[in-house]
Amino acid sequence: MKRILFLGLISLLALFSMGCQKMVTGDRYVLRSGETLTGDMMITGGDATLEQGSRVTGSLVVTGGSARANGQVDGDVLVTGGSINFGPSAVVRGVLQKTGGGVQIAPGASVQYSDSRTGIQGRGISNFVTTLAIFPVLIIVAIVVLLGTLRPSRGATPPAPVEQAVSSPSAIPVGKRVGFGSNLVWGIVLISLGILFLLQEMLNVDVWHYAWPILIVAIGLFFFVVMAMSGRHDGRLAIPGSIFTMIGLVCLFQNVFDQFQTWAYAWTLIFPTSVGIGRYIEGTWINHANLRDRGIREVGTGLIMFVLFAAFFELFINLSGFFSRDLGQFAFPALLILAGVLLIFAQFFNRPRHKPAM
């Protein structure tokens, strides 16, 4: 019962922290005159306008897109990319800090400007980062508590196990699973919290520019941590762990090189490739040959799809501008050669396996 109450409290805190944020990622957003946005605001793309008479009670962070501010911002304003234009009626109670992007301030605007390229200071920005970062940590804590709640207590009598063969001495017997109240789990949680609060004090712009893909990777790795602590029974957690990890890695690449258009073919790395990776890990973890073979087939299928789609979009359409359009004439013969190599590769790995004679 106490765990359920604690889970509810953590969930409410997570929802509260998420509700205190306004993120503009695309299209157009307008904060009308007389309207108040409670909390912080982050602009990563698109076009945002704060009309005269509007108000943001927290901080304003611009990492991309464009913004026109003619209202009031109670906290600090941080510009790391994109552009922001302050109108004559703009009021910033905190400090405007610029590490990248463009800033224009009209005459009459009440803005204290600081061009800082060595680091970010300011209480408002620190509060923004804390609120932004604490949400995924609270979600992780909630997942830990939820999994612990769903498990029987140590004193409870486990149900009669289904008779199964134990393939190796290292297999953990049914009913003897590592408890989720162990020091290892809570140690990981506390370390994560400490790192996030340390980043608040030693904030680097690049860290937070790439933070959200890294957090997705962390969620994926968390599934593997839970799987490792639960013994051989929870090998199925490798599949969501692989999916989250792959999504985070793909987003990290796209964020670093600004190549989000590669989703046209990068989705094949999520499905079926990452699913196959997770299934192979699960099969290895529980010593299940059929799962391993199925995982290998899914990974092979996903990689073939990735190569074919990538070749089409990059060589024929030149989606990302990586290659000269003159290379398009070589795309068809290159695809034929690649298809032949993949067929040989598939034949090699799909050979029938004969058990040795006893």
N, C-alpha and C positions, 0 to 999 in steps of 0.2 A: 504493500500500500504506500509506504514511504517512497519507494522508487517511482511509482506512478505519479505521485504528487510532485516529486522532483522533476520528472519528465515533463509534466504539464507546465511547471514554472519555467524550465529551460525553453520550451516551445514558445511560450508567451514572450519571453525576452527576445528570442530570435525574430519572431514576427514583429515585435516592437522596433527592433533595430532596423529590420528591412523596411518597415513603414516610414521610418524617418529619412529615407533616401528618395531622391528623384533623379533618375538617370535618363538622359536624353541621348539616344543612340542613332537616331535617324529621323527623316522627315522634318516636320516643323512643329515646334512647341512654343506657345505664347502664354506668358503669365500676365493676365489682364490687369488693368488699373483697378486698384482696390482689393485685389486678391493677395493672399498671404500663403506662402509655401513654408510649412513648418518642418524644419530639419535642414539637411544639406542637399545640394544640387550638384550633379556631375554631368558634364556635357562631353560626350566622346565622339559625336558625329551629328550630322544634320544641321538644322538652323534653329536657334533658340532666341526668344525675345522677352525681355523684362520691360514691360511698359512703365511709363511714368505713373507713380502711385502704387506700384506693386512692391512686394517685400519678400525677401528670403531670410528666415530667422537664423539659418546656419551659415555654413561656408559655401563658396562656389568654386568648383574645380573645372577647368577647361583643358581637355587633353586632345581634342579634335573638333572638327566642324567649325561653325562660326556662331558668335553670340553678340547680341546688341542689348546692352544693359542701360536702362534709363530709370531704374527703380532703386530700391535700397537693399543692400546686403549687410546683415548684422555681423557676420563673421569675416574671415579672411577670403581673399580671392587668389587662387593659384592658377597660373597659365603655364602648361608644359607643352602645348601644341595647339594647332588651330589658330583662331583669332577671336578677339573680343573688342568691341567698340563701345566705350562709355559715353553716353549722351550727356548733355548739359545738366540734366536733373539727377544724374546718378550719384548715389551716396554709398560709400563703403566704410563701415564702422571699423573694420579691421585693417589689414595691410594687404595691398596688391603685390604679389610676388610673381616674377616671370623667370622661368628657366628655359623657355622655348616658345615658339609661336609668335604671334603679333598682338600688340596692344596699342589702341588709339584712345586718347582721352580728350574729349571736347572741352573747350573753355567753359568754366562754371561748374564742372563736375568736382565733387568732393571725394577725391581718391588719393590716398597716401601710397606712392609708388616705390617699389624696391626691386631693382634688377639683380636677382640673386642667382648665381650659377655654381655656387659651392655647396649648396644645401638648402633645405627648406626649414624655416623657423615660423613660429606663429601658433598660438594656442588653438585658434579656430581650425587650422589645417590638421593639427594633431588630433583634435576631437573628431574631425571628419574621418581621418584614417582609422582611428580606434573604432568608430561605429561601423565603418565599412568592413573592417577586418574581423570584428568580433562575431559577425553573423555566421560565417562558415564554421568558426570554432564552436559556436553554440550548437549548430546543427550536428557536428561531429560528436559533441558531448551527448546530445539527445539520442543519437544512434547507439552510442555505447550503452546508455542507460536503458534504452528500449530493448536491445538485445539481451541485456542482463535481466530485464523484467520478464522476457518471454521464456527464460530458462528456469527449470525447476531449482528450488533452493537446495543447498548442499545436504540438508537433513532429510529431504524428501526421498521416498523410495522410487527409483526409476522404473519405468514400465518394462515388462519382460522384453528383452531384445530379440529381434528376429535372428534365427540361426544363420550365421554367415561364416565363411572361411576367413581366417586371419592369414594373410599372405606373408607377413614378416613379423619378427619380434617387436619391431618398432611401432606396430599399429597400436593405437590407444584403445583399450577395451571400452565397450559400450557402458555408459553410466559414469565413466571417469573422465570428465571433460574439464578443461581448465576454466576456472571461474572468472567471470568478467569483473569481479571486484579486486582482481589481482593488482599488485603494485605496478606491473608492466604497463597495463592499459592506462591507469591514471597517471603514471609517469609520462607517457607519451602525450596525454592531454595537457598536463602542466607544462611540459617543454614547449608544446605548440603555443600555448597562451603566452609563455615567457618570450618566445621569439617574436610574436606579433607585437607585444608591448615594447620590446627592444627596438623593433623597426619604427615604432612611433617616435622614439627618442633619436634614433639615428636614421632618419628617413632619406632614402635615395630615390630620386624621381624614377629612374629606370626600374627599380624594384616594383613600384606600384603600377608602372605602365604595363609590366608583364605579370602582375600579381594574379589576375583572375584565371589565366590558363594554368598557372602553377597550383592554384587552389583546387582546380579540377583534377590535376594529377595527384594531389595529396589525398583527395577523396578516394581515387582509385587505389592508391597504395594502402589506404586505411582498410579496404576490404581484404587485402592480402595479409595485413597484420592480424585481423580478426580470424582469418582462415588458419593462419599459422598457430594462433593461440587455441583454436578449437579442436585441433587434432585432425584426424583423417576423415571426420564426419562431415565437415563443411567445405569440401573441395569445390562445391558449386559456386562459392563466393568468388572464385577466380574469374568467372565470366563477367559479372558486373565490374569487378576490379579492372579487368583488361579493357572493358569498354570505356570506363571513365578515364583511365590512364591514356588510352589512345586519343580520345577526344581532347584531353588537355594538351597532349603533345602536338596534335595537328593545329589546334588553336594557337599554341605557342609559336610554332613556325610561321603561321599566317600573321600573327601579331608582330613578330620581329621583322619580317620582310614585307609586311603590308600586302599580302597576297591572298586576301579573303575570297577572291574569285576562284581559287583552286578548289573550293567546295564542289565545283562542277564534277570533279572526279575523286576528290579526297574522301568522299563519303564511303567509298569502297574499303578504305582502311578501317572504318568503324564496323561496317557490316558487308561482307562476312569475315573480314580478316581478324579483327580484334576478338570477335566471338570465337573463331577457331583457335586463336591463341589461348583464350581462357579455357576452352574445352580441352585443349592439349594439356594445359597445366593441371586441370582437374583430373584428367586421366592419369597423369603422372603421379599426382598427389595421392590418389586412392588406388593406384596400381590397376587401372582398368584399360586394357589394350584397345578395346573398341572405341572408347572415347578419345584416346590418343590418335588413332587412325582417322577418326572423323574430324578431329581438330586439324590434322595435317591437310586433309582434303579441303576443308573450309579456308584455311590460310592460303593454300595454293590457288583456289578459285578466286579469293579476294585479291591476291597479288596480280593474277592474270587480268582481272577486271580493271585493277588500278593502272596497270601498264597500258592496256588497250585504250581506256578512256583518256589517260594522260597524253598518250601519243596523238590521239585524235584532236583533243582540245589545244594542245601546245604546238604540234607540228602542222596541223591543217589550219586551225583557226588562229593560232598564236595568241591564246587567251591571256597569258601573263607577260607577253613580250620578251620571253627568254631567248627566242631564236629568231633569226632572220627569216623573212617570208620565202627567201630563195631555197631554204631547206625543205620547204613543203614538197618539192619535186622528189625528194629522197624518202619521203615518209612512207609511201606505199611499199617499195621494196624492203625498207627497214622493218615494216610491220610483218611482211611475209617471213623474213629471216627470224624475227622475234617469235612468231607463231610456231615456226619449226623447232626452235630451241625449247619453247615451252612444252611442245608435244613430247619431245625427247625426255625432258625433265619429268613430265607427268608419267610417262611409260616407265621410267627408272624407279620412281617411288611407288608405283602401283603394281609392281610385280607380285605375283602370288607368293605367299610365304609358306614354306613347307616345314613342318615340324620335324626335327631330327628323329630318326628311328631309335626306339628305346631298346 
